[in-house]
Amino acid sequence: MHRMRIGLVAAAVILALTIAEYTLVTGPLKDAVTRSVEDEVGRGQRLHTELARLEALDFTNLVATLSRRAGIAAVFDRPDEHARRQAAFDECEAINGRLAAQRKADIVAIVDAQGRGVARNLNADALFGEDLRALFPPVDAALKGMPAHGVVKLSDRMAQLAAAPVTKGDGKLLGVLVVGYGVSVRDAEAKHDQLGAHVAYLFKGAVQTSSFAEGGGPNAKEDGSKRDALTAALFQQGARPGAEALAKGTASAPFHVTLDGQEYLAIAAPLYPKDHNAGFVVLKARTDGSVSDVGAKIIVFGLLAILVAIAAAVMTANRFIKPLDKIELGVAEIINGNIDYTFRPVGPDFEGLSNSLNVMLARLLGREEPNEDEVDDDEGKRWESDQVVIEELAASELTGQTSTDPAVTALATEGEGSYYPRLYNEYLSALRATNQPIKGLSIQLFTAKLRLIEGGLRQKWKCKLVRFRLVQRGNEIVLHPVPVF
């Protein structure tokens, strides 16, 4: 029996069960995680759309409120152009100072009734005389009497811009107040904190900024490599989901995108209804972290169970199998003719068995039953079956026919009932005469030894039976075999 067979079978069964459990648990769990991510992305896209609408409304209302400042209307009461420009500049700076409590605007400008710039913050001469209706569509809407909001290009950046009409008390249009903010990584990070998902802003066929940043806070720097990779995925590769969402003016179906080896589930959508130039994309990492954790725990548990099974098999082998192997070797010794073999204690679990086998052999062979506590005490003082010496026959004696010698004929016809006792007594007398050990020698033991030897010689010589004659040469006592064919 292979000592580790049971342990290996148990380990294989545990391994198979571990694999099955891993598959049964992680498969549905992975599907559940995927569905959860899809739900979060879809919810994030809808929430961002609603937040963008409300923020645009609040921004437009704020600019409309600021446009009613008395100082703005007073700008147009200045008698000369220089004074008007200086007053407009001062008012723009004052408005931006007020806005700085929350966030400074990137542009605050005053436009005349013809849509041409009067002055802006930072530089009174910048934008002077320029047609801002062509640059900023919300200005054109405001010149028609209604506050407006839109996404425009400002200094090569995507910007949120609101414009509101400036009027006199009688309702006459004097000009327009323009306020704008560039969309930055901080805006994307703020949305990331609100939605719990990454956000990127799209404008005119490219990703303008995203919440993938290096560092955090006011000093955060955008991760340009991820921005560029996202631009390629949305507008240049495959189904171009970003371009499709802006062209159709509706949110895209969920799609997968990989950035720096991390897979994300994403949805692209227009930033505002009917806006085909500006949009956003919400991305959620398709992480299998929880699935991996559960799977790892199952695998670790399975491996521990396998180690326990193997350890138990090794302990079982050491405690039970090895002692049984020793007993089996002892039985083989007896089968092979060593009838003097004594079973030694092989462990606490089989000590009684060893003693019982020794008692059984003693009773079968007619020898004195051994004392289990003194198995080795009489070694060298007892007769051993190995003392029986069988004389080798010359080839001339193996003729295949029984000898015609009357002594051989008498030996061949002698009954077993008298043959074995006679030969035993002759052997016992010879041992005593030569002062050799006889303790433990019995007729049963002697007969058993002879029968074992006879069986081997009969098979070897192909004869009917084998008898022995005692031959003594000084202190040497041998048994001369006589084959009977």
ABEGO torsion letter per residue (X at the ends): XBAAAAAAAAAAAAAAAAAAAAAAAAAAAAAAAAAAAAAAAAAAAAAAAAAAAAAAAAAAAAAAAAAABAAAAAAAABABAAAAAAAAAAAAAAAAAAAAAABBBABBBBBBAAGBBABBBGBAABGBGBBAAAABAAAAAAAAGBBBBBBBBBGGBBBBBBBBBBBBAAGBBAEBBBBBBBBBAAAAAAAAAAAGBBBBBBBGGBBABBABBBEBEAABBBBAAAAAAAAAAAAABEAGAAAAAAAAGBBBBBBBBBBGGBBBBBBBBBABBGBAABBBBBBBBBBAAAAAAAAAAAAAAAAAAAAAAAAAAAAAAAAAAAAAAAAAAAAAAAAAGBAABBBBBAEAAAAAAAAAAAAAAAAAAGBBBBBAAAAAAABGABBBAAABBBBBBBAAABAGBBBABAAAAAAAABBAAAAAAAAAAAAAAAAAAAGBBABGBBAAAAAAAAAAAAAAAAAAAGBABBBBBBBBBEABBBBBBBBBX
